[in-house]
Structure formats: C-alpha cells, structure tokens
Amino acid sequence: MYVFTSITNNYLPKARVLAHTLKQFHPDWNFVVIISDNVHETVDLNREPFDHIIYIEQLGIPNLKQWIFKHSIMEICTAVKGPAAWYLAETFKPDKLIYLDPDIAVFNPLDEIAGLLDSHHIILTPHQTKPERSAADVLNNEVCFLKHGVYNLGFFAVNCQGQGIDFLKWYRDRLLDFCYIDFKWGLYTDQRWCDLVPVLFDRLHIHRDPGCNVARWNLSQRHLYKEKGTYYVDNTTLKFFHFSGYDSGQGVFEINRYIDGDHCFHELWDWYSKQLKTNGNNLVGDACWSYDKFSTGNNITNEMRILYRDRTDLQEFFPDPYSNDGTLNSFENWYAHNFMARSEKPDPRQRLHRFIDSVLDWRIKVRNSFRHRQDFNK
C-alpha cells in the first residue's frame, strides 16, 4: 500500500502529524509527500518521517512554470494530485494507492479500506451521508455540497488496475487542465469533477463509514464521543479526522454550532494543536509559497494568474511568467503597464471585450485541452 499527500512548506508540520499517526497503525505502508515548493531553509529532509519525497519537477508536467503560474496555492496543491497519483502508480507499481489531505490525522487502522479495494477499484467518501434537518444546516452544508462537490477529496483510494488505472488517467488529465476554483464554469478544484465518477466508473464504492473523513461539514449528523481513551463516531471507531479550517479558525467555529462546551471535540482539537507545535508549526507554518512571487520578489495576485491562464497569447509570449528582465518582455512589467496604470474604474467596454475574449479562449482551451500534453505519458 502507498499513501500520499500534497503540500507546500507551510503544511509540512501537518504532513508530519499525518505520517506519524498513519505509521502508528500501518508501519509497513509507504508514505509519500508531494512538495510543490522550494524546500524551506529550516528543513532537513533526511530527518523527515516520510518514506519518499517527490518534487513537482519530477512529475513530468509539460510547461511546468506556466502550469504552476496559472494556479493559486490551494489550486496547485490539489491539481498536482492527479499527475502525482499517476506518477506513483507508474513508478512504484503499487497494488493499492490512498490519498489523504495533510490536515488529516489517523486514529485507528484503515484495514477496512484496504480490504474494500480487493473488490472495488475506486473509493470515495461523501461529505455527508444523512439529510440535514434544519434550514440553516441545509444552507450551510447541503447547498455548499452542491457548489463544492458531493465527495470530499481529502481522501480517495484506488486499486491500481482496471478501472482504478482508468480513473487515475482521467483524474490526471482533468486536473492538468481544469483544476481551478471557478464557480462560473462549475469548477471547484477536483471535487466537482469527481461528482461524475459514479457515472463514468461502475467499480466505484461510496464509503459511508461515519468514522472516515469526519470533519466540520458532517458533525451536524455524526455523534463524536470518547470511551476508555478511544474516539467513536456513531458506534464505530474514529478512523481519520479531517482538521479542515484549522488555520483560519473556520473549522472550530463551525463545529461549535453542534457541540456543547464539555464536548470531547475540544480535547481532540487541542491535541492536534499540540501535535502541530511539536512538529515545527512555529518554524514553517507561516512560510510563504516560493511560487507566489516574481523573480523580482514582488507578489503575484490572483488576478494576474487568472488573466494569464485565460489568455493563450500571453502564455505563448511569456513562456516563463516568473522572470523579469526589466522590459515589457516580462509578464510582470507588461501587466503593470497595461493594467495597474489604468484608472480604478476601467471602461466598461474594455471589461466586456476581455470577458468575450476569455469565453472564446475557454472554448479553444476545451477543444484543445490535451494538445499541450503530447509528450506526457499516455
């Protein structure tokens, strides 16, 4: 069994916690970290609790700098999952492959999931498995699932044969081209894509175990409690908890709507905070993403990334959007000259023209979505 996660430097402490908790129950499983960043100066990779460390540069992604530039940090950590899963399947030839988000901790063995892969080629976990009962929870959760996807892709598992391999290739291709947070196009990273999986792959198993992928979006319907030192959810053991929203505070804020002041969740959350501190969160938890700045050190905005990814002419003219030679031959200076110097209220006709251009460019992108991967392993 191979298990992998995807991070930048600031999520290294979380990946360490995940590795330690997984190895506690499965010391013989291989744990792999995919890093889409330059390694932080405080990190000694020889002392990390990972079996393998794979860098984004090793995945064979065509036009890598362009590809990275098109994505925000959240988008890139998600988008890389597709080519990384394919790389691991091709390189290490594992029988089975599991992905876990770095902000997950394992609390009990995952043998049931491993066993299910003997008869199912793909396993996904839905955000929720029971209907919400209040209007507020319908809005906060079920409506949110319609927008962000039915399944939480903080976890998936694949048997690396048959439809499992078919899924990995499809997943790789979609994430190479369309792994963005772009609601007007119906996209939310990889999650909206996986809404299609039950239609495309009949060897899918939808895993409804309430002890798996427990998080802020399903504790309205799952009873978390502790007995004799063991956490349970709805009379089954807690397998893995997803500490989504830890850094922003959104996770504990949302869960507090469903629990009282003495709930064991607070103990669980405090435990995770201590684990992160022990694993160096104070050193790298606030580390900046190395691909978030131009070569000049100036910040790259989300607007710059969106413009670049929507304009194939810019991609052709600026093959390395990060570099800056001091002239308008660099994307940074071209953008400053053409956009930042404009008034705060641009001509509405210009905005309309840019919108029409982006629509036309998306049609071209869809039609030619696989051309830029002619050299990629098919």
Secondary structure, DSSP 4 states (H G I P E B T S, - for coil): -EEEEEE-GGGHHHHHHHHHHHHHH-TTSEEEEEE-SPPPTT--GGGSS-SEEEEGGGG--TTHHHHHHTS-HHHHHHHTHHHHHHHHHHHH--SEEEEE-TTEEE-S--HHHHHHTTT-SEEEEES-SS---SHHHIIIIIHHHHHH-SEEEEEEEEESSTHHHHHHHHHHHHHHHH-SEEGGGTEETTHHHHTTHHHH-TTEEE---TTSSB-TTTTTS--EEEETTEEEETTEE--EEE-TTTTTSHHHHHHTTTS-TT-HHHHHHHHHHHHHHHTTHHHHTTPPPGGGB-TTSPBPPHHHHHHHHH-HHHHHH-SSTT---SSTTSHHHHHIIIIITS-SS--HHHHHHHHHHHHHHHHHHHHTTTGGGTTS--
